[in-house]
Amino acid sequence: MQSLRQRCTSEMLGTLSLVFIGTLAIVVNNEFDGVVSHLGIAIAFGLVVMTMIYAIGDVSGAHINPAVTIAFWVARRFPGNEVGPYIASQLIGAVLASVLVRVMFPQDTVLGATLPGTDVGIAQAFVAEVCFTFLLMFVILGVSTGAKEKGVMAGVAVGALVLLAALIAGPISGASLNPAGRSARQSSRYRTTSPGISSCSCTSLPRRSEQAELCWAAAVCGRKIVARERPQFAASLNVTEASCLSTA
């Protein structure tokens, strides 16, 4: 079994890859007259998630999202004393990714941050984030083994859900599903956190703060619902549960 340091390094690199490729697709689309397209951005997010699951799933579980780490912990599949290091590593990777995008496109003021649509209300965005975070956690807990996203079809299933979420919920809430990126984009989720930190100004900080709070609150609601309900479905699907070594 890999050490905690190796697993945290994998989480950092995986999250960095997710936020970098996903937000870069958004920035390139904005800077070059829609060359990537909305569908292309959704595909970029889905493919990078799928790729990272196959690349680091056997090492760290390929959480690459604080909401996923917390969901595994709530479902008693992940030790509580490792939640903090995992989330810290994910946040670091997200911020580094947004810094790289910032270096490449210093003129961009958003850096691919997950932002609600222009005419979308806070309630609409919140409901969209909760629903799609629920679906994401539901799928992840269903195809994972213990606290690891791995297996022949795990990457395809999770990547496909991320693609659908970005495609459908993107115009509504930005489809963060990932708190780390929005605070820094939250990401997002990292896309939400990281781009937000890297691109914020004094005048935009209050709005960015509200968006980050929305993302984190929605992610927490979605993962709590599915983490408490999923074990009932998991038992019928014969999903292997890993024992929780400790509680927070």
C-alpha positions as MATLAB code, in Angstrom:
seq = 'MQSLRQRCTSEMLGTLSLVFIGTLAIVVNNEFDGVVSHLGIAIAFGLVVMTMIYAIGDVSGAHINPAVTIAFWVARRFPGNEVGPYIASQLIGAVLASVLVRVMFPQDTVLGATLPGTDVGIAQAFVAEVCFTFLLMFVILGVSTGAKEKGVMAGVAVGALVLLAALIAGPISGASLNPAGRSARQSSRYRTTSPGISSCSCTSLPRRSEQAELCWAAAVCGRKIVARERPQFAASLNVTEASCLSTA';
ca = [
       0.000    0.000    0.000;
       1.288    3.451   -0.922;
       2.235    5.888    1.827;
       0.017    8.860    2.701;
       2.604   11.154    1.111;
       2.446    9.262   -2.182;
      -1.338    9.277   -2.171;
      -1.522   12.990   -1.388;
       0.967   13.707   -4.171;
      -1.233   11.745   -6.571;
      -4.290   13.720   -5.454;
      -2.448   16.985   -5.989;
      -1.317   15.996   -9.493;
      -4.727   14.598  -10.390;
      -6.555   17.724   -9.254;
      -3.982   19.920  -10.973;
      -4.627   18.052  -14.228;
      -8.415   18.314  -13.847;
      -8.454   22.020  -13.122;
      -5.743   22.892  -15.632;
      -7.281   21.081  -18.604;
     -10.884   21.924  -17.743;
     -10.440   25.617  -17.058;
      -7.934   25.996  -19.895;
     -10.596   24.676  -22.269;
     -12.967   27.382  -21.015;
     -10.357   30.137  -21.308;
      -9.285   29.037  -24.799;
     -12.931   28.987  -25.870;
     -13.408   32.533  -24.545;
     -10.181   33.884  -26.008;
     -10.500   32.313  -29.470;
     -14.121   33.000  -30.425;
     -15.717   29.779  -29.241;
     -13.293   27.404  -30.972;
     -13.761   24.727  -28.296;
     -17.566   25.115  -27.908;
     -19.750   24.253  -24.927;
     -19.820   20.589  -25.948;
     -16.038   20.561  -26.288;
     -15.612   21.963  -22.769;
     -17.915   19.294  -21.353;
     -15.959   16.594  -23.197;
     -12.663   18.014  -21.888;
     -13.841   17.725  -18.279;
     -15.252   14.242  -18.785;
     -12.128   12.940  -20.500;
      -9.662   14.348  -17.981;
     -11.641   12.871  -15.080;
     -11.757    9.490  -16.809;
      -8.034    9.633  -17.574;
      -7.082   10.545  -13.996;
      -9.163    7.687  -12.579;
      -7.234    5.212  -14.706;
      -3.913    6.940  -13.982;
      -4.058    7.317  -10.194;
      -7.076    5.265   -9.120;
      -4.886    2.454   -7.797;
      -2.650    4.918   -5.943;
      -4.901    7.379   -4.134;
      -8.392    6.455   -5.300;
      -8.547    9.448   -7.671;
     -10.848   11.541   -5.501;
      -9.545   14.818   -7.025;
     -12.483   16.563   -5.345;
     -13.059   17.430   -1.656;
     -16.729   16.479   -2.006;
     -15.710   12.952   -3.020;
     -13.254   12.595   -0.138;
     -15.876   13.764    2.358;
     -18.504   11.464    0.833;
     -16.219    8.443    1.222;
     -15.585    9.445    4.842;
     -19.288    9.903    5.628;
     -19.960    6.514    4.016;
     -17.292    5.033    6.332;
     -15.035    4.035    3.491;
     -12.234    6.469    4.270;
     -10.295    7.156    7.511;
     -11.079   10.502    9.075;
      -7.460   11.320    9.875;
      -6.626   11.394    6.148;
      -9.463   13.700    5.070;
      -7.507   16.864    5.905;
      -4.295   15.914    4.037;
      -6.307   14.792    0.996;
      -8.331   18.002    0.784;
      -5.236   20.147    1.363;
      -3.445   18.348   -1.484;
      -6.432   18.832   -3.771;
      -6.590   22.537   -2.992;
      -2.866   22.958   -3.629;
      -3.164   21.206   -6.987;
      -6.158   23.350   -7.946;
      -4.405   26.595   -7.087;
      -1.257   25.587   -8.981;
      -3.391   24.758  -12.025;
      -5.058   28.169  -11.980;
      -1.687   29.857  -11.571;
      -0.490   28.084  -14.714;
      -3.591   29.216  -16.624;
      -3.035   32.732  -15.306;
       0.555   32.712  -16.585;
      -0.630   31.568  -20.016;
      -3.553   34.029  -20.230;
      -2.856   36.976  -17.882;
      -5.485   39.071  -19.651;
      -8.317   36.695  -18.739;
     -10.291   37.929  -15.734;
     -12.280   34.778  -14.956;
      -9.831   31.890  -15.580;
     -12.602   29.405  -16.228;
     -14.383   29.951  -12.922;
     -17.699   28.162  -12.482;
     -20.209   30.999  -12.529;
     -24.031   30.876  -12.612;
     -25.672   31.964  -15.853;
     -26.410   35.654  -16.342;
     -30.168   35.263  -15.878;
     -29.989   32.392  -13.387;
     -31.157   32.916   -9.806;
     -29.265   31.695   -6.755;
     -31.964   29.105   -6.009;
     -31.766   27.634   -9.524;
     -27.989   27.393   -9.341;
     -28.103   25.840   -5.878;
     -30.635   23.177   -6.870;
     -28.631   22.322  -10.003;
     -25.426   21.930   -7.967;
     -27.115   19.774   -5.324;
     -28.760   17.497   -7.898;
     -25.686   16.935  -10.014;
     -23.395   16.565   -7.000;
     -25.805   13.925   -5.716;
     -25.689   12.104   -9.046;
     -21.892   12.318   -9.147;
     -21.495   10.921   -5.627;
     -24.135    8.259   -6.307;
     -22.247    7.006   -9.344;
     -18.828    7.190   -7.665;
     -19.951    5.272   -4.574;
     -21.598    2.713   -6.851;
     -18.623    1.947   -9.085;
     -15.824    2.357   -6.528;
     -14.145   -0.296   -4.424;
     -13.764    0.928   -0.871;
     -12.467    4.489   -1.107;
     -10.924    4.023   -4.533;
     -12.304    4.832   -7.954;
     -10.805    2.034  -10.006;
     -11.849   -0.766  -12.317;
     -12.410   -1.294  -16.025;
     -15.569    0.808  -16.260;
     -15.245    3.144  -13.252;
     -13.461    5.821  -15.260;
     -15.988    5.653  -18.088;
     -18.983    5.869  -15.736;
     -17.673    8.781  -13.672;
     -16.252   10.610  -16.689;
     -19.554   10.273  -18.530;
     -21.474   11.719  -15.574;
     -19.071   14.660  -15.342;
     -19.487   15.258  -19.083;
     -23.285   15.232  -18.780;
     -23.192   17.531  -15.754;
     -20.960   20.042  -17.535;
     -23.123   19.856  -20.643;
     -26.479   20.314  -18.900;
     -25.743   22.180  -15.662;
     -22.913   24.272  -17.064;
     -25.160   27.058  -18.388;
     -27.150   27.046  -15.132;
     -24.660   26.929  -12.265;
     -21.316   26.416  -13.948;
     -21.441   22.729  -12.925;
     -18.684   23.008  -10.383;
     -19.433   19.829   -8.427;
     -16.035   20.474   -6.870;
     -15.547   23.036   -4.066;
     -11.773   23.260   -4.293;
     -11.603   24.928   -7.651;
     -14.258   27.634   -7.088;
     -12.668   29.091   -3.972;
      -9.104   29.332   -5.418;
     -12.511   28.620   -9.817;
     -13.831   25.250   -7.122;
     -11.817   24.338   -9.020;
     -14.292   24.229   -9.956;
     -15.045   22.464   -7.018;
     -10.755   23.375   -7.356;
     -12.359   24.627  -10.513;
     -14.306   26.884   -8.194;
     -11.815   27.805   -5.529;
      -8.558   28.061   -7.432;
      -9.706   30.122  -10.443;
     -11.661   32.358   -8.110;
      -8.628   33.134   -5.984;
      -6.310   33.556   -8.951;
      -8.630   35.917  -10.810;
     -10.420   37.864   -8.074;
     -10.104   41.584   -7.506;
     -11.209   43.786   -4.606;
     -14.390   44.756   -6.424;
     -15.281   41.177   -7.379;
     -14.395   39.542   -4.050;
     -17.875   39.783   -2.445;
     -19.544   38.121   -5.455;
     -16.810   35.489   -5.698;
     -17.280   34.750   -2.010;
     -21.023   34.208   -2.504;
     -20.346   31.874   -5.434;
     -17.820   29.870   -3.416;
     -20.275   29.564   -0.522;
     -22.963   28.369   -2.939;
     -20.657   25.709   -4.358;
     -19.481   24.416   -0.981;
     -22.998   24.368    0.469;
     -24.421   22.530   -2.546;
     -21.549   20.044   -2.560;
     -22.003   19.316    1.140;
     -25.776   18.808    0.745;
     -25.382   16.551   -2.266;
     -22.683   14.339   -0.805;
     -24.440   14.044    2.588;
     -27.656   12.854    0.960;
     -25.998   10.216   -1.176;
     -23.453    9.134    1.446;
     -26.260    8.280    3.825;
     -28.483    6.610    1.249;
     -25.967    4.916   -1.040;
     -24.989    2.057    1.319;
     -28.494    0.603    0.926;
     -28.056    0.524   -2.869;
     -24.437   -0.584   -2.590;
     -25.403   -3.660   -0.616;
     -27.751   -4.806   -3.361;
     -25.078   -4.155   -5.983;
     -22.473   -6.075   -3.962;
     -20.121   -3.108   -3.790;
     -17.110   -3.769   -1.580;
     -16.952   -1.501    1.451;
     -13.609   -0.627    3.026;
     -13.570   -0.329    6.806;
     -13.017    3.100    8.281;
      -9.852    3.070   10.341;
     -10.722    6.110   12.389;
     -13.266    8.902   12.708;
     -12.693   12.625   12.637;
];
